Amino acid sequence: MPGRGRGKLPAMGKAAFAKHHTFRAAIWVAVLALCLRTGPAPAADAGTSILKPPTAASQRRALIASVSRMDRGNTAGGDVYFVGFAGYGEQQVFRKEAQLGQQVFGARFAIGNRSLLLVNDIHDRRSYPLATFENLRVAVNAIGRRLHPDRDTLVLLLTSHGNDEDGIAITNGKMPEDALSPQDVRKILDESRIRWRVIIVSACYSGIFIPVLRTDSTLIMTAADSRHSSFGCDDSRDLTYFGEALLRDALPHACSLTQAYTDMARSIDRRERDEGEIHSNPQLFVGPRMRTKLTQLDAAAARRCSPRPAQPPTRPPA
């Protein structure tokens, strides 16, 4: 988004992956081979209004109004709010991942109407406010004014393509491209004065977010470390490998967030080994104060988790 003066490389989508980024073209070729297998986009419907987004001002008003309607809970241990951000508009896998994240975290923490999605999708720019820096800033700051800062928690899910310098991609067809950096996210969160933070980043090289976002009262979970790609981000899939392992498989069953991470990381390690991929190495950081807070969050979620059924013992060979 031009004019914000945040020193961004101009783009991280389409030909810009190879053209504009400063790290070596060979790396991007490898990333694209691993992660991008996008086929031709379906033709737009006859009515094109769905492709024209509302103005930035109307999106801002809608976000503020949406947050103003969120229930301010009175749970003694605090309530949970959710924001999902699907940054890469050319592939719906990220939209679907943010939608599932909203459902799974919503069920786990009884979030109710305390959630919203910011979505880029070249086939639909009206169902959700767009995933932009400014919309994320408006939404998170409004939630910061709405929640109880001493006890409530924000879950922020970011899903997109990523690189090891700029963060995650913000693309939406011919609309201006951008990137959301770890510094951007830290700036937004600090402005909001939200203390308790659970941040999930599903993107290649997403480990770069941890050193910038870590605080005593933050949990950060990433799909990869700062030097490796993650996998599964193509249009033949509903979820990335990380999204499948965490949102679909681990979180609905694990009775703690740290156990969900352990289950997810084990599943991804096994899958990458079976497929001969270089390991993405998902990462977890939990600040010391957040470790104490997790006992409250996990205790509430434990009433809703559904442990996996015991696996039958393996029969010895005859």
Secondary structure as UniProt FT lines:
FT   TURN            2..3
FT   TURN            14..15
FT   HELIX           16..19
FT   HELIX           25..35
FT   HELIX           49..51
FT   HELIX           56..68
FT   TURN            76..77
FT   STRAND          80..86
FT   TURN            89..90
FT   HELIX           92..108
FT   TURN            109..110
FT   TURN            112..113
FT   STRAND          115..119
FT   TURN            122..123
FT   HELIX           133..146
FT   TURN            149..151
FT   STRAND          153..159
FT   STRAND          162..163
FT   TURN            164..166
FT   STRAND          167..171
FT   TURN            173..174
FT   STRAND          178..180
FT   HELIX           182..192
FT   STRAND          196..202
FT   TURN            204..205
FT   HELIX           206..208
FT   HELIX           209..213
FT   TURN            216..217
FT   STRAND          218..222
FT   TURN            226..227
FT   TURN            235..236
FT   HELIX           241..243
FT   HELIX           244..250
FT   TURN            251..253
FT   HELIX           257..275
FT   STRAND          283..286
FT   HELIX           288..302
FT   TURN            303..304
//
